[in-house]
């Protein structure tokens, strides 16, 4: 029983929390509200999946929020310049992947700790986003085909949930069913043993940061399509929520380790809590306080993993 509680205690707490919100928050269980929660959670889940992949590889990517923003504004700027939206979306993704490549090279080639490297790249991405937009938001004038990627519905299911399901399926397959996924896990958990086993640890860490940036790019595009707008800060606030979701996820399913199932549970808890507090009329800043408490409560089990990811060098 003790082992079960250690492994699934957070799941039980999530069930209790959602039950309390359902009983106390007005309209929390209304179908329209539940769909809205899931759609909002989709953006966060995409970003948190990327952060999880970087952490699985033993690296901490603090640039994912700003990289998502950069992908969003690059796409929006090209659309407003009259370019076809598929080309604009590809350009946004290219910008995100470029940031991931810079992160990876800084960490693996120049041996800069990921905490420092990704903070710097995030700051650069923010500067470029303001340079591209001139500090002005892009609103409206997005083609219907592009907007449908974020607002469309297929057989009653929001397209955003379908995109998320596809991403989760691909990520789970990569981590659990491929040699690359096994090498990624080994490089993050035991880099020296992985090196002795013939695994290119640097390449795996570079891959983890590239995958994190790719997910950030997808998050930025999904936000732009869903909101039909973009701004130089559109995804920045999602960073702390993504970190909190991953930390919370590391307390369950596979305690002490970054894992996809735990991350998704963390996203659901955080988004439900935010929605419930809003419906109950609590001030917005209580959400930030709640996030901080979640991070403090979660980090005890994962402190060693985070410390190694943030400051450990490639071996």
C-alpha positions in Angstrom: 0.0 0.0 0.0 2.8 2.4 0.8 4.4 1.7 -2.5 1.1 2.3 -4.3 0.6 5.6 -2.5 4.1 6.7 -3.4 3.5 5.9 -7.1 -0.1 6.9 -7.5 -0.7 9.3 -4.6 -0.6 12.3 -7.0 -3.2 10.6 -9.2 -5.5 10.1 -6.2 -4.9 13.8 -5.2 -5.8 14.9 -8.7 -9.1 12.9 -8.6 -9.9 14.5 -5.2 -9.1 18.0 -6.5 -11.2 17.6 -9.6 -14.1 16.2 -7.5 -13.9 19.2 -5.2 -13.9 21.6 -8.1 -16.9 19.8 -9.6 -18.8 20.1 -6.4 -17.9 23.8 -5.6 -17.1 25.7 -8.8 -20.2 26.8 -10.7 -20.5 25.3 -14.2 -17.2 23.4 -13.8 -18.7 20.2 -15.1 -20.7 21.9 -17.9 -19.8 20.3 -21.2 -18.8 23.6 -22.8 -16.4 24.4 -19.8 -14.9 20.9 -19.9 -14.2 21.2 -23.6 -12.7 24.7 -23.0 -10.4 23.2 -20.3 -9.2 20.4 -22.5 -8.6 22.8 -25.4 -6.6 25.2 -23.2 -4.7 22.2 -21.7 -3.7 21.1 -25.2 -1.4 24.0 -25.8 0.2 23.5 -22.3 0.5 19.8 -22.9 2.3 20.2 -26.2 4.8 22.6 -24.6 5.2 20.4 -21.5 5.8 17.3 -23.7 8.8 19.1 -25.2 10.1 20.1 -21.8 9.8 16.5 -20.7 11.8 15.2 -23.7 14.6 17.6 -22.9 14.6 16.5 -19.3 14.5 12.8 -20.3 17.8 13.6 -22.1 19.2 15.1 -19.0 18.9 18.8 -20.0 16.8 21.7 -18.8 15.2 23.8 -21.5 14.0 27.1 -20.1 13.5 28.7 -23.6 10.5 26.7 -24.7 8.0 29.5 -23.9 9.9 32.1 -25.8 10.6 29.7 -28.7 6.9 29.0 -29.0 6.3 32.8 -29.1 9.0 33.2 -31.8 7.4 30.5 -34.0 4.0 32.2 -33.5 5.1 35.7 -34.6 7.2 34.5 -37.5 4.2 32.6 -38.9 1.9 35.6 -38.2 4.3 38.1 -39.8 4.5 36.1 -43.0 0.8 35.6 -43.2 0.2 39.3 -42.8 2.9 39.9 -45.5 0.7 37.9 -47.9 2.6 34.6 -47.9 0.7 31.3 -48.1 -0.1 30.0 -44.6 1.6 26.6 -45.1 4.8 28.4 -45.9 4.4 30.7 -43.0 3.8 27.8 -40.6 6.9 26.0 -41.9 8.9 29.1 -41.4 7.7 29.4 -37.8 8.7 25.7 -37.2 12.1 26.4 -38.8 12.6 29.3 -36.4 11.8 27.0 -33.5 14.0 24.2 -34.6 16.8 26.7 -35.2 16.6 27.7 -31.6 16.7 24.1 -30.5 19.8 23.6 -32.6 21.5 26.5 -31.0 20.6 25.2 -27.6 21.9 21.8 -28.4 25.2 23.1 -29.8 25.8 25.4 -26.9 25.3 22.5 -24.5 27.1 19.7 -26.4 29.8 21.6 -28.3 30.6 24.5 -26.1 29.8 22.7 -22.8 27.6 25.6 -21.5 25.2 24.3 -18.8 21.7 24.0 -20.2 20.3 26.4 -17.5 22.4 29.2 -18.9 22.3 28.3 -22.5 18.5 28.0 -22.8 18.0 31.2 -20.7 20.2 33.1 -23.1 18.5 31.6 -26.2 15.1 32.4 -24.7 16.1 36.0 -24.2 17.4 36.2 -27.8 14.1 34.7 -29.1 12.1 37.3 -27.1 14.2 40.1 -28.6 13.7 38.7 -32.1 10.0 38.4 -31.5 9.7 42.1 -30.5 11.9 43.0 -33.5 9.6 41.1 -35.9 6.4 42.5 -34.5 7.6 46.0 -33.4 5.8 45.2 -30.2 2.4 45.1 -31.9 0.1 42.2 -31.9 -1.2 40.6 -35.1 -5.0 40.2 -34.9 -7.4 38.8 -37.5 -6.7 38.3 -41.3 -5.6 34.7 -40.7 -6.8 32.3 -43.5 -9.7 30.0 -42.6 -7.7 27.0 -43.4 -5.0 28.0 -40.8 -7.6 28.9 -38.1 -9.3 25.6 -38.6 -6.1 23.9 -37.3 -6.8 25.4 -33.9 -10.6 25.8 -33.9 -11.8 23.0 -36.1 -13.9 20.0 -35.0 -13.8 16.4 -36.4 -16.7 14.1 -35.6 -17.4 16.3 -32.5 -13.8 16.2 -31.3 -11.8 19.5 -31.3 -8.9 19.3 -33.7 -6.5 20.5 -31.0 -7.2 17.3 -29.0 -6.5 15.2 -32.1 -3.2 17.0 -32.7 -2.2 16.4 -29.0 -3.2 12.7 -29.2 -1.0 12.3 -32.2 1.9 14.0 -30.6 1.5 11.9 -27.4 1.3 8.7 -29.4 4.4 9.5 -31.4 6.3 10.5 -28.2 5.3 7.4 -26.3 6.3 5.2 -29.2 9.7 7.0 -29.4 10.4 6.6 -25.7 9.1 3.1 -25.1 9.4 1.3 -28.4 12.5 2.5 -30.2 16.3 2.2 -29.7 16.6 5.9 -30.0 14.2 6.4 -27.1 16.2 3.9 -25.0 19.4 5.8 -25.8 17.7 9.1 -25.0 16.7 7.7 -21.6 20.2 6.2 -20.9 21.9 9.5 -21.9 19.8 11.4 -19.4 19.9 8.9 -16.5 23.4 7.5 -16.7 25.5 9.3 -19.3 28.8 7.6 -18.4 27.3 4.2 -18.6 25.6 5.1 -21.9 28.9 6.3 -23.3 30.6 3.0 -22.3 27.7 1.2 -24.0 28.5 2.9 -27.3 25.8 5.6 -27.2 26.6 9.0 -28.5 25.5 11.0 -25.4 26.1 14.4 -27.0 23.9 13.5 -30.0 21.1 12.3 -27.7 21.2 15.5 -25.7 21.2 17.5 -28.9 18.2 15.4 -30.0 16.3 16.1 -26.7 16.7 19.8 -27.1 15.7 19.7 -30.7 12.6 17.8 -29.8 11.8 20.3 -27.1 12.1 23.2 -29.5 9.9 21.3 -32.1 7.2 20.9 -29.5 7.5 24.6 -28.6 7.1 25.5 -32.3 3.9 23.3 -32.5 2.6 25.0 -29.4 3.2 28.4 -30.8 1.4 27.6 -34.1 -1.5 25.9 -32.2 -2.0 29.0 -30.1 -1.9 31.3 -33.1 -4.5 29.2 -35.0 -6.8 28.9 -32.0 -6.7 32.6 -31.1 -6.3 33.9 -34.6 -3.8 36.3 -33.2 -0.1 36.6 -32.2 1.9 38.8 -30.0 5.6 39.0 -28.8 4.5 37.5 -25.5 1.8 35.0 -26.6 3.3 31.9 -25.0 5.8 33.2 -22.5 3.6 32.7 -19.5 3.2 29.0 -20.4 6.8 28.2 -19.4 6.2 28.2 -15.6 3.0 26.1 -16.0 4.9 23.6 -18.2 7.6 23.3 -15.6 5.1 22.9 -12.8 3.3 20.2 -14.8 6.5 18.2 -15.5 7.6 18.5 -11.8 4.2 17.4 -10.6 4.3 14.5 -13.1 7.6 13.4 -11.6 5.9 12.6 -8.4 3.7 9.9 -9.9 3.7 7.0 -12.3 7.5 6.9 -12.3 8.4 8.9 -9.2 11.6 10.9 -9.4 11.8 10.6 -13.2 10.4 12.7 -16.0 7.6 10.7 -17.7 5.0 11.5 -20.3 2.0 10.1 -18.4 2.9 12.0 -15.3 3.3 15.2 -17.4 -0.1 14.9 -18.9 -1.6 14.4 -15.5 0.2 17.4 -14.2 -1.2 19.5 -17.1 -4.7 18.4 -16.3 -4.3 19.2 -12.7 -2.9 22.7 -13.3 -5.4 23.6 -16.0 -8.3 22.3 -13.9 -7.1 24.2 -10.9 -6.7 27.4 -12.9 -10.2 27.1 -14.4 -11.8 26.2 -11.0 -10.2 29.2 -9.3 -11.4 31.5 -12.0 -15.0 30.1 -11.8 -14.9 30.5 -8.0 -13.9 34.2 -8.4 -10.5 34.0 -6.8 -7.9 36.7 -7.9 -5.7 35.7 -10.8 -2.5 35.9 -8.7 -3.7 33.0 -6.6 -3.0 30.8 -9.6 0.7 31.9 -9.5 0.8 31.2 -5.8 -0.7 27.7 -6.4 1.9 27.1 -9.2 4.7 28.0 -6.8 3.4 25.7 -4.1 3.1 22.9 -6.6 6.7 23.3 -7.7 8.0 23.5 -4.1 6.0 20.4 -3.1 7.1 18.5 -6.2 10.8 19.4 -6.4 11.8 17.3 -3.4 11.5 14.1 -5.3 13.2 15.4 -8.4 15.8 17.8 -7.1 18.7 15.6 -8.1 17.4 15.1 -11.6 16.9 18.9 -12.1 20.3 19.8 -10.6 22.0 17.4 -13.0 20.0 18.6 -16.0 20.6 22.2 -15.2 24.3 22.2 -14.3 25.7 18.8 -15.4 27.9 18.8 -18.4 27.8 16.4 -21.4 30.0 13.4 -20.7 
